[in-house]
């Protein structure tokens, strides 16, 4: 009805941010700029150590003539150039410390040379950071991505409506879909926002509530059923209960009713108990003695949407009473069946007769979103006062900050104008809600700044911090507890406790569904299509099982607050029968078909249901790296890819991505007879004979070959074609291994700090909504050390990121 007004509302009512009465949004910058330090390093003597090392061991290959790996290092000859070339110099240091550089064909630096080089580089950058002071960087104003939009609408209104599923796909930056620089607003998306706001408002607030629902089941059809349907509408009960299920689709107040009478020969009154899912609600004494005197008994209660089982039980059955078996044609102890088929009590027997079970409700048929919105208003207050109360509460939660008086006045005026046009008050609320849902203050995560020109870093206000925290951990708006703490300026002192509370909430599952699945690049699993001729057993059931294993595994790491090192090498996973068969695992202790006599046997893995499965220490499976989901997305459709698998480990696990492949490098032969005559390792060795390929492949291939015992869909194998699998390798630092189990052990024992730093960087990018810059190095180092000191606990990682300066602070514009 009011759809044509929505665009005008968006433009004329709420869009002009520059006209806000209390503050203005600071302009966004695509690339953060470092503040100019009051002091700077000049002619630092450590620069000579850095330059001398580079000239001795690096410049011979990385110069303007040879330019190996598209890198030149001869320009880093003084303090200024070394400070400006931070990323390049730090990368060179990392390559030297890992043993990857210089190549084996060149003279190798002595240990003391490497230590002096590292001390000089790290010391210079640490002192430069100290002199420059803290720099939290700047985040481009971010709109809500699709997932955040759905979650926010759900939490704001208490209704499940996936409107954003119809929005255009979000762009990806730095591996994630919540990066401010790439979250643009297209005309198509704006149209979808307008349409979604109209539909949501009409679903959330109704003008004409539906009639009260009624569910009814006659006595003869109540459970448990007799051998023959009774001939009367009253169901006799001498022991136990009769029941029926009803599914309720809305929350609210319901009335549970039944009509009963009783017959007894021992003088004792018959009592009836109303039950809900086996729990007693109330007990009533039944006085009626026949159908005409039957009475209705009832119980009022509040219920949430789901299926319930309602029951009526005889509360005081006769000693030795049996359940009446209606219609068996015979007499039995405690009952006599007359010609009509109705059982009448023999001596000392009590019988309760139940005509029906009836449930009416909810009494208030407005949707929960409607009731939730108006709950902020005093029902005894004038309508104008109620409107203001509702709008104040709505905008506080929708804008994730206290609204200004002008913002509330505009919305209240919109409600008044709608009423003045002859529409209902609820129609005015619908219009106001539409206006809120298309407002930039809802669609964008605005961190308004009253000092946009100030360069010095300063803390975010408490509401901005609450918003950053909730969208980081929950991918949604702050809940009431966060908003209340922010209003009292008590969120910062309680950050630790709040993060732990939030991680225990079911809403923290978004860290698995959004962060982890993007970090691990597992969204590609949906489109992975292995060759059906080579892998005929791969189907949609197996694909879904692969993904669910990883999701359940990551959820366990989160809920149990385990060490993040378990991501690399864990002694458990989750399997259903389909995936267990794919892995060759037969029971919950991880035994295979080749189980040796005397080994303990676990429980059989059930059909169609995931269970936790223990894995033997040092076995073929353990952690993410050997899960079929990861192995599949790092394979080609027709074969494994040591290059992809090695590159994935370098990028996602060790944070050391190799440079892009040089142009015009031929691909491996995939289908020729010549290719099939050789193992993949032999083909890769031939491929590395190309000098342009050798350097990068020396880092990727050994890691990738560790997983050659797993085929392109993650099943274990012993041969590659006609050749035995050789899963051995040597890392650039000299560490050797045979197979995935030994590589996992090396990564945990020798590369734990590197892995922790990688996860920290990935999670910090996701938390900040921007890429990391050189001035974030100090925060990354501080977080990494704190996590290592707390046994690499996942909760410590999240807490330390929330407490770090880039997350808690902001700065203004820079010249």
N, C-alpha and C positions, 0 to 999 in steps of 0.2 A: 504493500500500500504506500509506503513512504520511501521506496527504493530511489526514486528520482531525486530526493533531497540529500542523499548521503554524500555525493560528490561536493555539493555546495557546502555541506557541513564541514567536510574535510578541509576544504580550501579556505572558507571564510571564517570558520569557527576556531579551528585548532591548529592549523599548519604553521602560522608565522611564529617561529621560535624566537626570533629577534625581538618580539614585542612582549615577551614574558615580563612580569612585573618585578620578579626578584632576582633573576640571573639570566645569563645567556649561555648557550652551548659554545664551548670553545671550538674553533675550526679544527677539522681533522687534517693531519699531514700523512702523506703516504709513507714517508721514511722518517723515523725518529732522528732528531738532531742532538748531538751531544752538547751539553752546556759548556761554555767557555770557562775553563778553570781559572781561579784567581792566581794560581801558581802552576808552573809546568816544568817538567824535566828538561834541562838544557845541558848539552854536552855531558851526558851521563857516561862515566868511564866503562860501565858494563856494555855499552854499545860496541866497543872495540872487540869484546869477547864474542858477541853475537856475529859481527861482521867477519871476524877471523875464522870462525867455525864454518860459516856459509861459504866463504871463499875457498876454504880448504877442501870441504867435502861435498859441496852442492853446486857451485857455480859452473863447474866444468861441464855439467849436463844442462843446467837450468840457466842458460844465457841467451842473448838475442839471436845467436846463430842456430844453436841446437833446439832450444826452447822445448825441452822434453816435458810431456804432460801439460803443454801450453803454459809453462811457468818459468818466470825469470826471477832470479834472486840476487843479481849483482847490484841492484839499486838500493839495497838496504845497507847503507854505508854510514849512517849517523843516527843520532838519537831521534830526530824528527821523523825520518823515513821509517825507522823501525816502529815507532809508535803509530804512525798512520797505516802501516802495513800489518796490523795486528793479526788479522785472520790468516794471512799467508804465512807469517813467521810462526804462528802457533801451529798451523798445519804442518809446517816443516819439522817443528819440534816433535809433534806426535808421530810423524813417520820415522824419525830417528829413534825415538824411545821404543817404538814397537819392533824395531829391527828391520823394517821394510826398506829403509834407505840408510846409507848408500847401498846400491846393488852389490851382490856378492863379487862381481867382477872388479869392483873398485876397492881401494884401501879403506879399511874399517876404522872408525874413530875409537880411541881408547875410552874405557869406562869413565875415567876422570874428565875427559874432554866433554863427553855427553852430559855429565853432571854439572860441569861448569857452564855449558851452553844452556841447559835447562834452568839453572839458578839465575843466570843473567836475564833470560827472556821473562821468566815468571816474576822476578824481582822488579824489572822495569815496568811491567804492566800493572803489577800490584801497587807500586808507588804512584804511577800515573792515575790510577783509579782513586787512590787515597787523596791525592791533591785535587782531583777534579770534583770530589764529593759525590754523594749518591745521585744516580740518574735513573729514575724509574721508567724513562721512556714515555712515549705517547701512543695511545690506542685510537685508531680511527673509529669514529662513531659507528656502532654496529647495529644493524637491524636484527631482529629475531630470525634465526634460520627456521626451516620447516619444522624440525623436531621441537625446537624451543617454543615456536608459536603454538603447536598442538598442546604441549605440556602446560604452557601458561594459561591458555583458555580453559583447559581442564581444571587447573588448580584455582583459577580466578572464579569460575562459575560453578564448579562442582559437577560438570557434565562432560561426558565423553563424546567428542565430536571432532573427527580428524579432518578438519577443513583444509589444512595445509597439504594434505595428500594430493590435492588438485592444483597446487602451486607449481610453478616452474622449478626445476632442480636447482639447488644451491651450488655455486661454484666452489672449488676446492683451492685452498692456499696453504702452503707449508704442510700439506697432508691432511688438512681438516676443513670441515665445512662451516666453521664458526669464526673465520678470520675476517676482521673488519674491512680490510682493503679490497676483498673480492665480493663482499655481500652487497651487491648493487640492487637498485630498485628500478625495475623495468616497467614500462607502461602496462604490459600484460599482468605483471605481479600486482600493480596497483589496482587494476580491475578486479583481480581475484580477491584482494583485501576487501574491496567494497562489497562484492557479492557475499563473501564469507561473513562479514559483519552483519549484513541484513538477515541471513539465514540463522546465524547464531543467536541474535537478539530475539528472533521469533520463537526459537526453540527454548531459549532460557526463560522468557517471560511470556505467559499465555494471557490472552484477553478473555477467553471463555473457558474456564476450567471444565474438564470432562466430568461426567457423573461418577459417583462413587462405585467402584468395582465390587462385584459380588461373585464369590466362588462357592459352589454348593455340591455336596455329594450325598446321595441317599443312603440310608442305613443298609439296605440289602447289597449295596455295591462297595461297602467299606472293606478294608483289608484287616485280617486275613480272610480270604473267601472260604465259604463252606463248600461241602461237596455238591450241594444243590442250592440254588438261589432261594432265599426265604420267600414264602408266599405273602408275607405282610411287609409293610413299609418300615416297621420297627425291627431293629436287629437286637436279639437277646445276647447278653454278656453275663456269664457266671464267674469268669476268671480272666484276668488279663485285660487287654484293651483292644479296641478297634480303631483304625487309623486311615488316613488318606494323605497323599502329598499334594501340595499346592505350590506353584512357582509364582513368586511376587516380583513384579518388575519395577516397583517404586518403593522408596523408603517412606515411612510415615507411621501414623497411629492406625492400628487395625483392631477389629472386634472379632473375637473367636466365639462362635455360638454353637450350641447343640440343644436339641429338644429331647427330653427323657422322661420316663416314668419307671416305677419299680414294683416288684412283687416279692414278698417275703413271707415265710411261715414260722420264723423263729422269733418274731417280735422286734428284731433289731432293724433300725432304719438302714436303707441302702445309701451308700455315699459314692459320688462320682468325682473323679479327678480329671481335670483338663491337662493335657501334656503337650509340650512342644519339643520335638526332637528328643523325646525321652525324658525331658526335664519337667517336673511338676510346676504348674502355674497356679492352680487354685483347686480346692476341694469343696464340694457342695453336697448337702443332704437332700436326697430326692424324696419328696412327700407324695407326689402323684401316684395313684395306684392303677390307672388305666389310661387308654389313649386320650380320653376326653379331659382327664386331669393332668396330662403331661405338661411340663413346664420347660421354658427356655432358660438355660444357664449360660453365662458368658464371661469373657475375660478380655480386658482391653490391654494392649501392649504395643510397643514401638518396634518395628521390624525394618531391617535393611533388605535390599533386593537380592533374593536368591531363592532356592527351593527349600521348603520346610515340610516336616511331617507333623500333622496335627492329629491328636489321638484323644479318645475318651476311655477312661479306665474305671472299672469297679474297684473302689478303694478298699472295701472291706468284704472280700468274698467269703463264703461259708468255708469252714474247715473241711478240707478234702474235696472242694468243688473242682469240677472239670470244665473245660471249655465246651459249650454246647455245640454239637455237630448237627446242624439243621438238615433235616431231610434224609436221614439215613434209614428211616422206616423202622427203627428199633428203639426199645427203651434202654436207657443207660442209667448208671448210678447218678443220682442228683437231678434227673430231669425226666419229664414225661412229655411225649409229643402227642398233641391232640389231632383231630381230623383235619383242622385247618392248616396244620403244619407249624403252628405256634407252640413253642415250648412253654409249659407252665411249671412252676416250682413244685417239687415234691417236699416232703417234710425236711425242715432244717436247711432249706436252700434259698439263697437270695439271687434275684435276677434283675439286671439293669437293662432297660429297653431303650435303644438309641435310634431316633428317627433320621437324623442327618448330622453332618458336620458342615458348618457354614463359616466363611471368613469374609468379612466386608472391610473394604478400605483400599487405599488410605483415605481417612476422613477428609484430609486436605489434599485434593487431587492436583493441585498445582505442582509442577516439577520441582525437584529439590533445588535447582538453580534459582527458580523464582523465589522460593521460601528463603533461600540463603541470602539473596539480595535484600529483601525487605526486612530480614531479621535485624538489620542495623537500625531500624526505625522504631520509635515508640508508637505502638498502635493507637494510643490514646491522644497523641499529639495531633495538631492540625496537619492537613495534607502537605502544606508548604514546608512545615518543619520536618515531616517525614521524608519529603523529597531531598531536602538538604542533608539530612543524616545519611540517607542512602548514598547520595553522590559523594559525600566526604569519605565514606568507607570504601566505596567502589574505586575512587581515584587514588586513594592511599595505596591500595593493593595493585591496581592496574599500572600506575605510574611508578611504583616501587619507591615512593617518597611521599611526604605530606603534600597535599595539593595547596595551591594558593587560593585565596578567597575569590579572585577573579575567575579561576578555572572552575570552581564550584558554581559560582554565580551564572556562568555561561550555560552550564548543563541544566541548572534549575530553571533558567529562563526558557530553555528548549522544551522542558516538560510543561511549563505553564502555557507556552504557545500552542502546544499540541492539544492540551485540554481546552484552550480557548477556541480551537477550531472544531470543537464538538466531539473530540475523541476521548476515550477513557484515560484515566490516570496511568494505567498499565501501558497504554500505547505511548505515552510520553516517556515512560521509563525505557521502553524499547528504543525509542529514538535517541535518548541519552546514551544508552549502552552502545548503540551503533557508532555514535560520535566518539566514544572512548576507544572503541576497537579499531577505528581508522586514524586515531591520533598518532602523530610521530612519537608522542611521549609513551605510548604503549608499544608501538611497532619497533621502536629503536631503544637501545639501551643507552640512554642519554645520561652522561655524568656532567651535569651543569656546573659551570665554573664561575664564581664571582670575582676571580682574579685571573682572567685568561692571559694577561700580559706578563704575569709574574713568572720568572724563570726558576726560582728556587723550588726544590721538591717539597711537598707537603702532604700530609695524610688525606686520603679520601674521607668524606664525611661518613657517618655511620650507616646511612641508608645506601649510599653508593657501595660501601663495603659489603653490606648485606646482599645487595643485588649481584655483585661480582661473585660472592661466595655461593649463592644459591644456583646461579647459572653454571658455575664451575662443577659443583658436586651433583646437582639435580637437573641441570639443563632446564630450569624453570624458575618462576618467581619466588621470592622469599616467603616463607610461611609466617604465621602470626607471631611465633616465638622470636624469629629473627627481627621482624618489624618492631615488636615491643622492646627488645633489647636496644635496637637502633634508636628508638624514640627516647629511651632512658640514657643513651650514650654509654651503654654497658656491653656493647658487642665486642669491641676491641679487647677489653680485659677478659672476656670469656671465649676467645676464639678457639682455644684448644678443646674445651668442652663442647662447643657447638659443632666443630668439625667431626668430633667423635659421634655426637648424636646424629648428625646428618648421614654419616657413613653407615650407621646401623639402620637407617630408614630404607624401606623398599625402593624409594625414589632414587637411591644411590646406584641402582642398577643401570642408570644412564651412563655411568663411567665405563661399564662393560659394553653396553649397546652402542654408545656414541664414540667415546674416546678409544677404547681398546680395539674395537672392530675396525676403526679407521687407521689407527697406529699400525696394526698388524696387516692392513690391506686385505682384510677378509671379505669385504663387500664384493670383491672380484669373484668369489666362489659361486655367486649366483649365475654368472655368465660363463663359468669354466665348462668347456665341452670337450672331454677327451674322445679320442677316436673310438667309435662304438665297435669297430672290428677288432681293435686291440684290447679294449676294456669292456667287454659285453656285459659285465655284472654291474657296471656303474649305472645308477638310476637316480631318480629324484629322492627316493627314500634314503639312499646312501648319502647323497649330497646334504640333505637336511640333517641327517645324523652327524655328519662331519662338523657342521656348524654348531649344532647343539652341544656336542662334546666340548668344544672350545668355550662356548658361552657358559656352560655349567662349571667348567674348570676355573675360568676367570671369576665367576661369581663366588666360588668357594674361597679363592684367594682374597677376595674383597670382604666377604662376610666373616671369615675366620681370622682376618687381619694377619695374614701370613707374610713371610719374607718374600720380597719381589724376586729373590733368587730362585724361588720355587717355580717361577715362570720358565726358567731354563731347564731345571732338573728336579722334577717332583716325583714322589713315590705313590702317586694316585692319579686317577682320571675318572671319567664318567662314560659308561658304555651301555648301549642297548644290545639286543641280540643281533641286530643287523650289523652294527659296527664291530662288535666283538668277533663275529664270524669273519669279517673283513681283516681284522687284526690277527686272527688265529688264537684268540683268547677264549677260554671255556668257562671260567668261573670268577668269582669276586676276589680271589687271591692272585689273579693275573696268570694262572697256569695256562699253558698251551696244550695242543694235542700231543706234544712230546713230553708231557709230565712224567717225571721219574718216579719210580716206586718209593714210597715212604714220605714223599712231599705232602704237606697239608693240603687238603682240598677245600676250596671255598664253596659258597652257594652258587647254584646255577644262575646264570644271567637271565632274567625274565624276558618274556616276549613283549615287545612294544613299549618297554619302560626303561628309562635310564637309572642305573644304580652306580654307586661309588665302587670303584675297583682298585685294589692295591696293586702296585707294580713292583717287581723285584728290583732291588738296588743294582745299578749297573746293567739293567736289561736294555733291550732294544728300544723300548718306549719309555718316555719320561719327559714331562714338560711340554712346552708349546712346539719345540722344534721338530718333534717326531709325531705330531698329531696330523691326521690325514688332511685336515683343512689347510694347514700351512704348506704341507708337501704338495698338495694339488695346485694351489694358486702360484706356486713357484716352479711349475712344470710346463712343458709344452703339451699340446693335445696328443702327440704321438709318442713322446718319450720324456724322460727326466731332463732336467737342465741344471747341471752343477753350477753354471754361471749365474742363473737366476737365483738359485738357492744360496750360493755364496754371497751374491750381491745383497740379497734380502737380509742375511745375517749381519753383514757389514753395516747396512743402512739402519735397520730397525732394532738390532740388538746391541751393536757396538758403536753406533753413531759415527762411523767412519766410511761414508759412501765413496766408492771409487769414482774417478772422473768419467765423463761420457765416453762411449766407444768412439774411436776415430772413424771418419767417413770412409765409405767404400771398402769395408772389411767384409769378406764373404761369409755367409752363414755356413754352419755345418751341414754336410749332406745328410738328408733325413731319410730318403727312401731308396737310394741306389743300392745295388748289390755290393758295391765297394764299401759303402757305409756299413752295411749289415755284417760284412766280414770282419769288421773291427769292433772292439768294445768302445763305449763312449769315451772312456779315459784315453784310449789310443787316438781317437779322433781329436780330442782336446789337445793332446800333446803335439799333434801335427799342426793344429790351429795356432798353438803358441810359438811355432817356429817363425811366425810373422813378427818381426821386431816391434811393430806398432801395437801388438796385442800382448806381448810377453809380460810387460810390467804390471798391468792391471790384473791379468789372469793369474799371476803368481799370488795375488792376495785373495782372489775369489775362489779359484778352482779347488785348492786344498779343502776349504770349508765345505764347498758344494759336494765334493766327492765323499765326505763323511756320511752323506745321506743316500749314497747310491744303492744301498740295500733296500730302499723304499722306491717302488715304482711311481709312475706319474699320478696315480690315485692313492698313494700312501700305503699300499699293501707291501708286506715284506717279501723279499725275493733273494735268491742266492746266486743267480746268474743274470748277465746282461747278454741276451741272445745266446750264443754258444760259449761265451767267455765267463769265467768266474769273476765275481765282484771283487774289486780291490777298493776298499773304503778307507785306505790309509792316507795320511797326509802329514805335511810339516808346515807349521805356521811360520811367518816371517821372523818371529823371535826365537825360533829353533824348537818349539814345543812340537812333539810328534804324537800322533794318535792313530788308532785303528778303529774306525767306526764311530757312529754317532754318540754312543755312550761315553767313550773316552773324550771326545770333543766337548760334550756337555760338562764333563768333570773339569776340563781345562778352563772353560769359560767361567765356571763358578769359582774355581780356586785361584786363577790367575787374572781373570778379566772382570772380576766382580765390580771394581770401581768404575771401569769403563762402561759396563752395562748400566750401573746405577746412574751414572752421568747421562747416558743416552735416554733412559726412561725419564729422568728429571727434565731434560730438555724437551722431550716430546710432550710431557704432561704440562710443563710450564707454557709451551706454545698454545696448547688447548685452553689452559686456564686464562691466559692473557688475551687471547684472540689476536695475536700478532706474532710475527717471526722474532727470533732472538737476535740481539745486536751484541757488539763486543762489550758494551757497558753492562750487559747482563751476566757476564762471566763470573763476577764476584758472587752474585746471588746463586748462580748454579753451583759454584764450588761450595758455598756455605750449606746449601740444601743437601748436596751429595754427602758431605762429611757428617751432617747430623743424621742422615738416614743410615749410613754405615755404622755409626755409633749406637744406633737403636736396633741392631740386628736386621737392618734392611726392611723394617716393617712398612707395609703399605700405608698405614694410617700416619706414620711419621712423615712419609713423603708428602702426603696431601697437606698435613698440618704445616710443614715447613714452607711449602709453596705459598700457602695462604698468608703466612707471617712474613714472607720476604718483601723487600722494598718495592720491586716492580709490581707486586700484586696489591699492596696496601697504600701505595703512594701515587702521586700524580705531579706533573709540572706543567707550566704554561708554555706559551710560544717562545721561540728563540730567534734571534737575529741570524 
